[in-house]
Amino acid sequence: MYKCDSSKLIVSFNDFHEVDVKDMPEYGTYCLIELKDGRHTAGQWYPRKSDGETVSGEFSRDSCDGVDVSEVAKWHFLRTYDLTECLENEKIRQINLGIEKEDTYSVQFSDFRLMNDELPKSKQFCLLILNDGRLAAGRWNKYSDRNEGWFIYASALASHSMKKVWAWTPLSTDDIFAQEEEREKERKLEEELNRNPTADPEMFKYGTDIEVYYEKALEKLRKEYPWATIAEMKKQPEYLIVPQHGQYIFARDGGTYNGSKIYNEWKNGSSAEEFIDFLCVYTGDVVKNSNPEVKFKYGLDIDVYLEMAYEDVKKDYRWLDKKILADSWQYTIEQVDGEWEYLRKATEDGEFSVYYCSSADDFIKNVKQGYRDAALRANPVTADHPVPFGAVDLHGWGLEKYVISRLQTGDYKVYVQAGDRTTGGSRTFFVTPYCFEANDYDEFLDRYLEIVPGDSFGLGKEDLLADKELKSFFGYEN
């Protein structure tokens, strides 16, 4: 891009400013800074309230990283220069920023590497020459899945894309970079140790293939649960055999942290037999609840289950028809990894995923709730009645809304909302026809409070009776 040779370029910062209450940058100015211990870094200046005699504030490097001004010896403006004209000169070897005089304090940076040729080390804080000729700085963060990254330079993770950087050179080592370097040494040592791991003969009596241990646990489980399979056992997060610190261990995958794989090691025993017994206990509940005679009590035809759910919901939600359910969850029963499973998807063009239910009755119960929700969504509200209330404490939450709505079909629903200072929740209830089969309003409220209990949702019978308008809203004469 530019004609000058970055590897031979020297950028000289001349005429630094001292840390002085009368000579500090304006709020938000980005600066090169020299610390009292001689190291160099950069940051965005954020002053704090001063007593007029001392300087207070910090140079921010990202959201959780800043340099207090008490650690700073000198500072220099960084973003006020445009080096384009110099960089386009192939003979240029040194660029002076500020007047270079005999008594001027100067700091020089060299060994610039082109962004296209070499990337910084992880978490390395660098001085940058951008493609538009300006100077900048930032901490290098590489994408985990590709050889690209970005430079974070200030709070709120403000950053420069690597595509905007022409060349870079490292600034001084700081604590964050030093910690990352130490972690990198540990990662390399761990890789070295794990190239030829050893196996404890008692712990890995049957070798280092985890499937062997699952098979042996399966044999034991089938004595009590004849339908048990490894696929069912592995519905619990799987155990693996992996090398760690040069030895094989039983462990579960704990994800990745700071570029290193984390494993949660099993430490509840010291022998293969103990681990196999543990697997039986660990997967026992999942296997117990996978009995196909219970899980698919009504067979493998999904329509049987859906029809049972539909007919039961329609008893109370009389306006429900199957057209309303077109936008509700869709279900099927298929084999996944050799096991029959309930599957569901949200939309016609969506993909089916396993819907775990341990029994046919639980599955139907969940389908019915979805059908009820769909039915209420399809029944527009024609009138609302907010029930009046004062300060109501719901087990630490305050009641915020209690609204009864009349629906287009003449039915009713109730919306209750409660919250505290940080969070909240809400629920909607359908007032079933059973309530309106009562002989009078008093009996109606008794039935209503079986659906929306006063001790759970804030308003009891006395509160509702005190609302004289509510009685007529429900269709009872005052």
C-alpha positions, -999 to 999 in steps of 0.1 A, spaced: 0 0 0 26 26 11 60 28 -5 82 31 26 98 0 41 80 -6 74 108 -27 88 133 2 85 109 29 97 115 48 129 87 69 144 100 94 169 77 110 195 93 143 206 83 169 232 62 149 257 39 166 281 44 162 319 16 151 342 5 185 355 -28 199 365 -23 228 341 -13 206 311 -35 176 306 -53 165 275 -90 171 270 -116 145 280 -116 115 257 -82 123 240 -62 93 230 -25 94 240 7 76 240 19 74 276 51 67 294 48 51 328 70 60 357 88 26 354 98 34 318 72 12 300 51 26 272 14 21 265 -16 41 253 -51 50 264 -80 74 263 -79 101 290 -108 102 315 -102 129 342 -119 127 376 -129 156 397 -98 174 408 -90 196 438 -72 220 414 -37 210 427 -34 174 418 -43 154 386 -69 127 390 -81 102 364 -71 73 342 -61 64 307 -86 37 296 -74 8 275 -107 -12 275 -137 -18 296 -118 -34 325 -83 -21 319 -70 13 327 -38 30 339 -42 54 368 -26 88 362 -5 82 394 14 56 374 21 80 344 52 101 340 46 117 305 20 117 278 19 126 240 -10 132 216 -14 101 194 -42 108 169 -34 143 157 -10 132 130 -15 122 94 16 103 81 3 96 46 27 119 28 57 105 46 46 69 41 43 74 4 80 83 2 100 51 -4 131 68 9 117 78 43 134 62 73 124 83 102 92 103 110 95 130 137 63 138 157 70 171 173 100 193 170 133 174 176 156 197 195 187 190 216 169 193 250 137 176 238 126 143 254 121 117 227 110 81 224 115 61 192 96 30 179 108 8 151 105 -28 138 70 -22 123 55 -54 108 29 -53 80 -5 -66 91 -6 -88 60 27 -105 69 26 -111 106 0 -109 134 8 -98 170 7 -123 199 -25 -127 218 -33 -98 241 -3 -78 230 -7 -41 232 6 -24 200 13 9 183 -5 10 150 -2 28 117 -36 28 101 -44 26 64 -55 62 64 -20 74 77 -32 80 113 -16 66 144 -35 44 169 -29 17 195 -48 -13 209 -47 -48 224 -47 -77 198 -76 -101 200 -76 -130 176 -108 -148 164 -107 -184 178 -118 -199 145 -97 -180 119 -64 -161 115 -80 -127 119 -88 -104 147 -91 -68 160 -74 -43 183 -93 -31 214 -83 4 223 -108 19 248 -138 14 270 -169 -4 258 -146 -26 237 -140 1 211 -118 -14 185 -99 -11 152 -104 -39 126 -72 -55 114 -84 -45 79 -79 -9 88 -43 -14 100 -12 -11 77 16 -19 102 21 -25 139 49 -28 165 45 -40 201 45 -16 230 57 -26 264 46 -58 282 18 -52 307 2 -75 333 -26 -87 309 -1 -97 282 23 -113 307 -6 -134 321 -15 -145 286 21 -154 279 22 -175 310 -10 -192 300 5 -199 266 35 -215 283 11 -236 304 -8 -246 272 23 -257 255 35 -276 285 1 -293 287 3 -303 251 38 -317 256 27 -338 286 -4 -351 268 14 -364 238 22 -397 256 -2 -399 285 -1 -427 311 -31 -447 324 -36 -458 359 -39 -496 357 -67 -497 384 -87 -468 370 -84 -479 333 -85 -516 338 -105 -520 306 -84 -497 285 -90 -461 273 -121 -465 251 -150 -449 270 -175 -470 251 -162 -501 269 -172 -486 303 -206 -475 290 -212 -511 277 -203 -526 311 -226 -501 329 -253 -510 304 -251 -546 313 -257 -538 350 -286 -514 342 -304 -539 320 -308 -562 351 -333 -536 364 -342 -518 332 -343 -543 303 -350 -515 278 -318 -496 286 -296 -485 257 -264 -465 255 -282 -438 235 -306 -433 264 -277 -432 289 -260 -405 268 -289 -382 272 -270 -372 303 -239 -352 294 -214 -378 283 -182 -388 301 -150 -390 281 -115 -404 286 -91 -376 279 -54 -368 288 -48 -341 314 -14 -333 329 1 -363 312 -25 -388 326 -58 -402 313 -88 -392 333 -126 -397 332 -142 -363 326 -171 -343 311 -165 -316 286 -166 -282 303 -161 -260 272 -133 -237 265 -118 -208 286 -91 -185 273 -84 -208 244 -79 -239 266 -102 -269 268 -118 -274 302 -127 -308 315 -146 -316 347 -127 -345 361 -145 -374 379 -129 -378 413 -153 -400 432 -133 -432 430 -100 -448 421 -110 -479 401 -127 -489 369 -154 -507 388 -162 -476 409 -165 -455 377 -188 -481 361 -210 -481 392 -211 -443 391 -222 -444 354 -251 -466 365 -262 -441 391 -255 -410 369 -276 -423 340 -301 -443 361 -329 -417 362 -328 -411 325 -329 -448 317 -356 -454 342 -378 -427 326 -372 -441 291 -394 -472 294 -410 -474 259 -441 -490 274 -447 -459 294 -432 -433 270 -452 -445 240 -482 -461 259 -506 -452 231 -483 -465 203 -461 -448 177 -488 -429 158 -485 -392 167 -521 -385 155 -534 -406 184 -517 -384 210 -526 -351 192 -563 -361 189 -564 -369 226 -549 -336 235 -572 -317 211 -604 -333 223 -596 -327 259 -587 -290 254 -618 -284 232 -641 -293 262 -633 -260 278 -620 -240 248 -651 -245 227 -640 -222 199 -609 -243 192 -606 -258 158 -576 -274 140 -570 -244 118 -561 -224 149 -533 -250 156 -516 -244 123 -492 -219 139 -487 -239 170 -460 -266 176 -460 -295 152 -451 -330 164 -440 -363 151 -426 -396 164 -394 -408 147 -362 -428 154 -331 -408 164 -299 -427 168 -319 -459 168 -343 -447 196 -379 -437 192 -384 -400 202 -410 -373 203 -400 -345 179 -414 -310 174 -409 -279 154 -422 -244 157 -430 -235 121 -438 -253 88 -404 -245 74 -386 -252 106 -366 -283 116 -378 -310 140 -358 -315 172 -361 -340 200 -387 -331 226 -378 -351 257 -408 -365 276 -406 -396 298 -442 -406 295 -470 -405 270 -492 -387 296 -466 -360 301 -463 -355 264 -500 -351 260 -501 -327 290 -475 -305 273 -493 -306 240 -525 -295 257 -508 -265 272 -496 -254 238 -531 -259 224 -546 -238 252 -522 -210 245 -530 -211 208 -567 -210 215 -563 -179 237 -542 -162 211 -569 -167 185 -597 -153 207 -595 -114 206 -601 -94 237 -633 -72 236 -631 -56 271 -607 -53 300 -613 -48 337 -582 -40 358 -591 -51 393 -581 -24 418 -556 -32 446 -532 -15 470 -498 -27 480 -498 -65 476 -467 -86 486 -464 -119 466 -437 -137 486 -412 -108 481 -426 -96 447 -451 -68 444 -483 -72 424 -482 -50 394 -512 -59 372 -543 -80 377 -565 -76 346 -596 -97 337 -605 -97 300 -637 -106 282 -630 -125 249 -648 -123 216 -666 -156 224 -679 -143 257 -653 -163 277 -628 -147 301 -591 -148 309 -570 -133 337 -535 -117 334 -514 -114 365 -480 -96 366 -457 -92 396 -421 -81 400 -393 -67 423 -366 -42 417 -347 -63 392 -370 -88 376 -406 -99 372 -430 -124 357 -465 -129 345 -491 -156 339 -524 -159 320 -553 -180 332 -585 -191 314 -617 -189 334 -632 -223 325 -670 -228 318 -671 -249 350 -669 -216 370 -700 -202 353 -720 -233 361 -722 -221 397 -755 -212 413 -745 -177 422 -717 -152 422 -704 -163 456 -700 -199 444 -686 -186 411 -657 -168 430 -650 -200 450 -645 -219 417 -626 -190 401 -602 -189 430 -594 -226 424 -578 -214 391 -563 -181 404 -557 -188 441 -556 -157 463 -527 -169 484 -506 -173 452 -517 -143 432 -525 -116 457 -563 -111 456 -586 -133 476 -624 -135 478 -629 -105 500 -608 -84 476 -628 -95 446 -662 -90 464 -651 -55 472 -648 -47 435 -685 -40 427 -679 -35 390 -663 -69 386 -696 -87 394 -714 -72 365 -682 -75 343 -685 -113 348 -722 -111 338 -738 -113 372 -765 -87 382 -757 -65 412 
